[in-house]
């Protein structure tokens, strides 16, 4: 068995999955609306900042959390944005599950 060949097979399977295809389609649809795309990117940027703080052992302040919540509420009122975020979440769960399967096989624990 060639590990690299199998990795390429896994990559193809992921690319052919319904989760990836739906995510890709919703991403393209969201990109058609610059305002929606801007809001999504801003929300994701602030979420990443909050996660970085948490990884560093700090808590995001109330203002940052309020901004994330406010942006999330606004984004979810836009159908293309909501569909994109839902598709992104489903795709992320699939990738997380694949990573956990691989981690279990090689005994990497997080």
Rosetta blueprint (number, residue, H / E / L):
1 X L
2 X L
3 X H
4 X H
5 X H
6 X H
7 X H
8 X H
9 X H
10 X H
11 X H
12 X H
13 X H
14 X H
15 X H
16 X H
17 X L
18 X H
19 X H
20 X H
21 X H
22 X H
23 X H
24 X H
25 X H
26 X H
27 X H
28 X H
29 X H
30 X H
31 X H
32 X L
33 X L
34 X H
35 X H
36 X H
37 X H
38 X H
39 X H
40 X H
41 X H
42 X H
43 X H
44 X H
45 X H
46 X H
47 X H
48 X H
49 X H
50 X H
51 X H
52 X H
53 X H
54 X H
55 X H
56 X L
57 X L
58 X L
59 X L
60 X L
61 X L
62 X H
63 X H
64 X H
65 X H
66 X H
67 X H
68 X H
69 X H
70 X H
71 X H
72 X H
73 X H
74 X H
75 X H
76 X H
77 X L
78 X L
79 X H
80 X H
81 X H
82 X H
83 X H
84 X H
85 X H
86 X H
87 X H
88 X H
89 X H
90 X H
91 X H
92 X H
93 X H
94 X H
95 X H
96 X H
97 X H
98 X H
99 X H
100 X H
101 X H
102 X H
103 X H
104 X H
105 X H
106 X L
107 X L
108 X L
109 X L
110 X L
